[in-house]
C-alpha cells in the first residue's frame, strides 16, 4: 500500500444543485467547494483552498542562490562572531506548530539523515492530521470510542438492545412453533401432513425473520451514520452529545437508508449473475461446461462482491459528512476508492474479518450455555443476548474504521488535514 500523500489533487465529484446546505461545522467538504456565507471554514480573502501562495517580494525569489561571502571571508572560513549562527542544540530552525497542552506537537515521520527534528504534526483529537498507517487507523478507532463513550457505546447499547427486543418479539412465536413441529410429527408416518405443517410453519418463520431483518437493517444503518459523525468530530477534538449527533444526521437519514438499499441491490446483482451462470451451465448438460460454470460463478462472487464493497464503502461517510445526495455520495465513494483501491480493499476486508472473529468469540459462550436448555425460552433468550452483545461491540468498531479510512484517503488525495486543522483551531 502506498503511503505517499498527494495534497494537490482535485476531488472527483462536484456538488450537485439542490443539495442541502453544509453543516455549520464545515467538516468534510471537498477542495474547491464554496460554502454559503456564514457556513464552513472560509479561507482568507482572495486565497481559496489549494491556491498557490503569493509571489515573493521583489528581489527575493524562491530558490535564489545565497549571497556571496563578505570581503575577506571566503566560503568555508570561520564566520564573523557578530553574525548570527545556527540555532542552539535542541532547537531547529522555525518554531513548532503548537505548545505543550494544546494537543499539537506529535511528530510525524521525518528524514532519518537529518540532524534536525521532524516536522511537527497537529493532533487536536484522536488521530494525527496526516496520512495514517493501518495501526493508526485501528488505534484511532478505539481512541474515538473512548473519547465519546456516551455516544459510541451508550447510544449503541440502547439501539442494539431495542433491536434485540423487537427481534425476539417478532421471531419467538414462529421459532417455537417450528421446533414443536419437528418434535411432534414424524415424516415417515404421514409425509403429506408433515409437508403441509412444515410449509405453513416455515412460511410463518420466514415472514417473521424478514420483519426482524428489516427492523435490524433500519436500526443498524441509522446507528452507523450517527457513529460516523461522532468519530469525525472526535478527530478534531470535539465531543458531541447524542442530541447534537442526531440533529446533524437526521436530515440525511432517508438518503442513508436508500443508499444502503442501493448498495445491497448491487451486491445482490452480483449474486444473481453468479446464479445465472451456474444455471445455464447445468442446463447445458455438458460436464465441461458445468465445471467451467462453477468456476466462473465462483470468480464472479469472489471478485465482484469485494469490488462492489470497495467502491461503495466510502459512499456512506461521504453522504453523512459532506451532506451529499445519493448520486453524489456514490460518485464520491467511487472516486476516492479508485485513487487508493488496494488500500481501501485491504483495510476494509481485514476489518470485516477481524470483526467477524470478535463477534464469533462473543457469541460462542452464549451458544454453549444455551445448549443446556436445548429448546425453549432459555435457549432462545441466550442466543439472542449473544447477538446483542456482539453487535454492541462490533458496530462501533466497524463504523469508526470506515470513518477514519474515509478521512485518511481524503488527507492523502485532497489535503483534508489542513482543513481539519483550521476546524480544530476554530472550535
C-alpha positions in Angstrom: 0.0 0.0 0.0 1.3 3.4 -0.9 2.0 5.9 1.8 2.5 8.9 -0.5 0.4 11.9 0.1 -0.9 14.0 -2.8 -2.3 17.2 -1.3 -2.9 18.9 -4.6 -5.2 16.6 -6.5 -8.7 17.7 -7.1 -11.7 15.6 -6.0 -13.6 13.6 -8.5 -17.1 14.6 -7.7 -18.7 18.1 -7.7 -21.6 19.3 -5.6 -24.9 19.0 -7.3 -27.6 21.6 -7.3 -30.3 21.1 -4.8 -28.2 19.6 -2.1 -28.9 20.6 1.5 -26.6 23.3 2.9 -23.4 22.4 4.5 -23.2 21.8 8.3 -22.1 24.6 10.4 -19.0 22.6 11.2 -17.9 22.8 7.6 -16.4 19.4 8.0 -15.5 17.3 5.1 -16.3 19.4 2.1 -14.0 18.6 -0.9 -11.5 21.2 -2.1 -12.9 23.9 -4.3 -16.3 23.8 -2.5 -17.5 27.3 -1.7 -20.0 27.2 1.2 -22.7 29.8 1.7 -21.9 32.9 3.7 -21.5 32.1 7.4 -21.0 28.4 6.9 -17.9 26.3 6.7 -14.3 27.4 7.2 -13.7 30.2 4.7 -10.1 30.8 3.6 -8.5 34.2 3.7 -10.0 36.7 1.2 -8.7 36.2 -2.3 -7.0 32.9 -1.5 -9.0 29.7 -1.8 -8.2 26.2 -0.6 -5.3 24.8 -2.6 -4.3 28.1 -4.3 -0.6 28.9 -4.6 1.0 31.3 -2.2 1.5 35.0 -3.2 4.8 35.7 -5.1 7.8 36.8 -3.0 8.8 40.5 -2.7 10.9 42.0 -5.4 14.5 40.8 -5.2 13.7 37.8 -3.1 12.7 34.9 -5.3 12.1 31.4 -4.3 15.2 29.3 -4.7 17.7 32.2 -5.4 21.3 31.4 -4.8 22.8 32.5 -1.5 24.6 35.9 -1.2 28.3 35.9 -1.8 30.7 36.0 1.2 31.8 39.2 2.8 35.1 40.7 1.6 37.9 38.8 3.1 35.8 35.9 4.1 35.7 33.0 1.6 33.4 30.0 1.6 34.3 27.6 4.4 36.1 30.2 6.6 35.1 30.9 10.2 32.0 33.2 10.4 32.1 36.6 12.0 31.3 36.3 15.7 28.8 39.2 15.3 26.9 37.3 12.5 24.0 35.1 13.6 24.9 31.4 13.7 23.0 28.2 13.6 20.3 27.5 16.2 21.5 26.2 19.6 21.3 22.4 20.2 17.8 21.1 20.7 16.2 23.9 18.7 15.7 23.5 15.0 15.0 26.3 12.5 11.5 27.5 12.9 9.0 27.1 15.7 6.9 24.1 16.4 3.3 24.2 15.4 2.0 24.2 18.9 2.8 24.5 22.5 2.5 21.8 25.2 -1.0 21.2 26.3 -2.7 22.4 23.1 -2.9 19.0 21.5 -0.4 19.8 18.8 3.2 18.7 18.6 3.1 15.0 17.7 5.9 14.4 15.3 5.4 12.6 12.0 8.0 10.6 10.1 11.0 12.7 9.3 14.2 12.3 7.3 16.4 9.8 9.2 19.5 11.5 7.7 18.6 15.0 9.0 20.1 16.3 12.2 17.0 18.5 12.8 13.7 17.4 14.4 11.0 16.1 12.1 8.1 18.4 11.2 5.5 18.5 14.0 2.1 17.2 13.1 -1.1 18.6 14.6 -3.2 16.2 16.6 -6.1 18.1 18.1 -8.2 14.9 18.6 -7.9 11.1 18.2 -5.5 10.9 15.2 -2.6 12.9 13.9 -3.6 15.1 11.0 -1.6 13.3 8.3 -1.8 10.1 6.3 -2.4 7.2 8.6 -0.9 3.8 8.8 -3.1 0.7 9.4 -2.2 0.6 13.1 -3.0 4.3 13.5 -6.4 3.8 11.9 -7.2 1.0 14.4 -5.7 2.9 17.3 -7.8 6.0 16.2 -10.9 3.9 16.1 -10.5 2.8 19.7 -9.5 6.3 20.8 -12.6 7.7 19.1 -14.8 5.2 21.1 -13.1 6.1 24.4 -13.3 9.8 23.6 -17.1 9.8 23.5 -18.4 6.7 25.4 -22.0 8.1 25.8 -22.5 8.2 22.0 -20.2 5.4 20.8 -21.2 2.8 23.4 -24.1 4.3 25.3 -26.2 5.0 22.1 -25.1 1.8 20.6 -26.2 -0.2 23.6 -29.7 1.5 23.5 -30.1 0.8 19.8 -29.0 -2.8 19.7 -30.9 -3.6 22.9 -34.2 -2.3 21.4 -33.4 -4.1 18.1 -32.8 -7.3 20.1 -36.1 -7.0 21.9 -38.0 -6.4 18.7 -36.3 -9.3 17.1 -37.3 -11.5 20.0 -40.9 -10.4 19.8 -41.2 -10.9 16.1 -39.5 -14.3 15.9 -40.1 -16.2 19.1 -43.6 -17.5 18.3 -42.6 -18.8 14.9 -39.4 -20.2 16.3 -41.2 -22.2 19.0 -43.9 -23.4 16.5 -41.2 -24.7 14.2 -39.5 -26.5 17.0 -42.7 -28.1 18.1 -43.4 -29.2 14.6 -40.1 -31.0 14.3 -40.6 -32.8 17.6 -44.3 -33.7 17.1 -44.7 -35.0 13.6 -42.8 -37.9 12.0 -42.4 -37.5 8.3 -42.2 -41.3 7.9 -45.7 -41.9 9.4 -47.6 -39.2 7.5 -45.5 -37.4 4.8 -48.3 -35.3 3.5 -49.3 -33.9 6.9 -45.7 -33.2 7.7 -45.1 -31.4 4.4 -48.3 -29.2 4.9 -47.4 -28.4 8.5 -43.7 -27.8 7.6 -44.7 -25.4 4.8 -47.1 -23.4 7.0 -44.7 -23.2 9.9 -41.7 -22.5 7.6 -43.6 -19.7 5.8 -44.5 -18.1 9.2 -40.9 -18.4 10.4 -39.5 -16.8 7.2 -42.0 -13.9 7.3 -41.2 -13.1 11.0 -37.5 -13.4 10.2 -37.9 -11.0 7.3 -39.6 -8.4 9.5 -36.9 -8.8 12.1 -34.2 -8.3 9.4 -35.9 -5.2 8.2 -36.1 -3.7 11.7 -32.4 -4.6 12.2 -31.4 -3.1 8.9 -33.1 0.2 9.7 -31.7 0.5 13.2 -28.1 -0.6 12.3 -27.9 1.7 9.3 -29.1 4.7 11.3 -26.7 3.9 14.1 -23.8 3.6 11.8 -24.5 7.0 10.3 -24.7 8.5 13.8 -21.4 6.9 14.9 -19.6 8.0 11.8 -20.5 11.6 12.5 -19.4 11.3 16.1 -16.0 9.9 15.0 -15.5 12.7 12.6 -15.9 15.2 15.4 -13.6 13.3 17.7 -10.9 13.7 15.1 -10.9 17.5 15.5 -11.2 17.3 19.3 -15.0 17.8 19.6 -17.1 15.7 22.0 -20.7 15.7 20.8 -23.8 14.7 22.7 -26.4 12.2 21.4 -28.8 15.1 20.7 -26.2 17.0 18.7 -25.3 13.9 16.7 -29.0 13.2 16.0 -29.6 16.8 14.9 -26.7 16.7 12.4 -27.5 13.3 10.9 -31.3 13.4 10.9 -31.7 15.3 7.6 -29.7 12.6 5.9 -31.3 9.5 7.4 -33.7 8.8 4.5 -30.9 9.2 2.0 -28.7 7.0 4.1 -31.3 4.2 4.1 -31.8 4.5 0.4 -28.1 4.5 -0.2 -27.7 1.3 1.9 -30.5 -0.4 -0.1 -28.8 0.5 -3.4 -25.5 -0.9 -2.2 -27.4 -4.1 -1.1 -29.0 -4.4 -4.5 -25.6 -4.0 -6.2 -24.3 -6.9 -4.1 -27.4 -8.9 -4.8 -27.0 -8.3 -8.6 -23.5 -9.9 -8.4 -25.0 -12.9 -6.7 -27.8 -13.2 -9.3 -25.2 -13.1 -12.1 -23.3 -15.9 -10.5 -26.5 -18.0 -10.1 -27.5 -17.4 -13.8 -24.0 -18.5 -15.0 -24.3 -21.7 -12.8 -27.9 -22.4 -14.0 -27.0 -22.1 -17.7 -24.0 -24.3 -17.3 -26.1 -27.0 -15.6 -28.9 -26.8 -18.2 -26.4 -27.3 -21.0 -25.8 -30.9 -19.8 -22.1 -30.8 -20.6 -19.8 -31.8 -17.7 -17.1 -29.5 -19.0 -19.5 -26.5 -19.2 -20.8 -27.3 -15.7 -17.2 -27.3 -14.3 -16.5 -24.1 -16.2 -19.7 -22.5 -15.0 -19.0 -23.4 -11.3 -15.5 -21.8 -11.7 -17.0 -18.7 -13.4 -19.7 -18.3 -10.8 -17.1 -18.6 -8.0 -14.9 -15.9 -9.6 -17.8 -13.6 -10.0 -18.7 -13.8 -6.3 -15.1 -13.8 -5.0 -14.0 -10.8 -7.2 -17.3 -9.0 -7.9 -18.5 -8.6 -4.3 -15.2 -7.2 -2.9 -15.0 -4.8 -5.8 -18.6 -3.5 -5.2 -17.9 -3.2 -1.5 -14.6 -1.3 -2.1 -16.2 1.2 -4.5 -19.2 1.8 -2.2 -17.8 1.6 1.3 -16.8 5.3 1.4 -20.1 6.5 0.0 -21.7 6.3 3.4 -19.3 8.7 5.2 -19.3 10.9 2.1 -23.1 11.2 2.4 -23.0 11.9 6.1 -20.0 14.2 6.4 -20.4 16.1 3.1 -24.2 16.1 3.2 -24.2 14.8 -0.3 -27.1 13.4 -2.4 -27.3 9.7 -3.0 -25.8 10.0 -6.5 -23.1 12.4 -5.4 -22.2 10.1 -2.5 -21.9 7.1 -4.8 -19.7 9.1 -7.1 -17.5 10.4 -4.3 -17.1 6.9 -2.9 -16.1 5.6 -6.3 -13.7 8.4 -6.9 -12.0 8.2 -3.5 -11.7 4.4 -3.6 -10.4 4.5 -7.2 -7.4 6.5 -6.1 -6.4 4.0 -3.4 -8.2 0.9 -4.4 -6.0 -1.7 -2.9 -5.6 0.2 0.4 -9.4 0.6 0.8 -10.0 -3.1 -0.2 -7.3 -4.5 2.1 -8.2 -2.4 5.2 -11.9 -2.9 4.9 -11.7 -6.7 4.3 -9.2 -7.1 7.1 -11.5 -5.2 9.4 -14.6 -7.3 8.4 -12.6 -10.5 9.1 -11.4 -9.2 12.5 -14.9 -8.0 13.4 -16.3 -11.4 12.4 -13.8 -13.2 14.7 -14.6 -10.9 17.6 -18.3 -11.5 17.0 -17.9 -15.2 17.0 -15.8 -15.1 20.1 -18.5 -13.2 21.9 -21.5 -15.3 20.7 -19.8 -18.7 21.2 -20.1 -18.8 25.0 -23.8 -17.9 24.9 -24.4 -20.6 22.4 -22.6 -23.2 24.5 -24.7 -22.2 27.6 -27.9 -22.2 25.6 -27.3 -25.9 24.7 -28.1 -26.7 28.4 -31.7 -25.7 27.8 -31.8 -27.5 24.4 -35.0 -25.6 23.3 -37.4 -23.2 24.9 -37.3 -19.6 26.1 -33.9 -20.0 27.9 -32.1 -21.2 24.7 -33.8 -18.5 22.6 -33.0 -15.6 25.0 -29.4 -16.6 25.4 -28.8 -16.9 21.7 -30.5 -13.5 21.2 -28.4 -11.9 24.0 -25.2 -13.1 22.5 -26.1 -11.4 19.2 -27.0 -8.2 21.1 -23.6 -8.1 22.9 -21.7 -8.8 19.7 -23.4 -6.0 17.8 -22.9 -3.6 20.7 -19.1 -4.2 20.5 -18.6 -4.6 16.7 -20.8 -2.0 15.1 -18.9 1.0 16.7 -15.6 -0.5 15.8 -16.6 -1.0 12.1 -18.2 2.4 11.9 -15.1 4.1 13.4 -12.7 2.3 11.0 -14.8 3.3 7.9 -14.9 6.9 9.0 -11.2 7.1 9.6 -10.5 5.3 6.3 -12.5 8.0 4.5 -10.6 10.8 6.3 -7.3 9.1 5.6 -8.0 8.8 1.9 -9.0 12.4 1.7 -5.9 13.5 3.6 -3.8 11.6 1.1 -5.5 12.9 -2.0 -7.2 16.2 -1.2 -5.2 17.8 1.7 -8.1 17.5 4.2 -5.6 17.7 7.0 -5.2 21.5 6.5 -9.0 22.0 6.6 -9.3 19.8 9.8 -6.5 21.8 11.5 -8.4 25.0 10.8 -11.6 23.5 12.0 -9.9 22.3 15.3 -8.5 25.8 15.9 -11.9 27.5 15.4 -13.8 25.0 17.6 
